[in-house]
Amino acid sequence: TVTRGDLGLDLSTITSVLRYHHVSQRAHGLAGHLAFEVSGEAEDMTMVLLVQAMRFIAGHELVHHAFGHTTTDRHQEYQADAGAHMTLVRMGETGPRKATSASVLALWGGLVAVLAVHSAEKALFIRCGASHPPALDRVHVLLAQVDQNVRRSAEVFLRPLLTATDAAAVFAEGAEVFDSSRVLSSPMISSPLSASYLRSVEILDAAMCCPPERLVAGMSQGSVDGLGEGARLASAGRAAEAQHRWGVRDDVVRRLVDPL
């Protein structure tokens, strides 16, 4: 559900929910409950896309097993994506939908799944390209495998969704930070979390978007021993030294700074 009108949701709402998830993951390693409240066609389409995305993920892994993949490389990942997409198409063709509609929904499901990976790669420091191709490369390969009509329908869906996922993953000056007031006033979002908690997420988001020098200055004013010095080391690219100064265990530091 990516556009206002036909499917009921707007890009700002999607960006807010994704942004909340990313900020919470970066700050706490988990996210509290925050959900869409949608109805009618938007609710139906949301469920269809969720099911299709889950089937794509399961199909991707099953293709690895079917082909006997024991290691991961780009060719095998593209092969698993293609097999998962074709499986969804075949499943759709056995139902009441026409072949074109089944192919479009299969591709949409795959795009939702891969764009979730793309958003995490950008926002959460996931090691993109280490064993799997970057998510956007996977998107382009998927699009290249379908006919022009299906691709055109997918691109109409993809453009606004990609805009929202990209906006939610940028942590720099000028980024569209999480807006707690939008969440609290939106009839499409529900959460048991308090207004003060949501506001704290907004403050954390704004802090993460500050220039490094401002963050270093702010941390240097604290009373915690080594906090400011560690911040200066981190800002200079000396990650291992910074974490040692902050008291992180040696084995944890080795895992965190491992370039592979």
Secondary structure, DSSP 8 states (H G I E B T S, - for coil): --STTTS---HHHHHHHHHHHHHHHHHHSS----EE---HHHHHHHHHHHHHHHHHHHHHHHHHHHTT--S--HHHHHHHHHHHHHHHHHHHHTSSS-HHHHHHHHHHHHHHHHHHHHHHHHHS---TTSSS--HHHHHHHHHHTS-HHHHHHHHHHHHHHHHHHHHHT--STT-----HHHHHH-TTEE-SS-HHHHHHHHHHHHHHTS-HHHHHHHHHTS-STTHHHHHHHHHTT-HHHHHHHTT--HHHHHHHH---
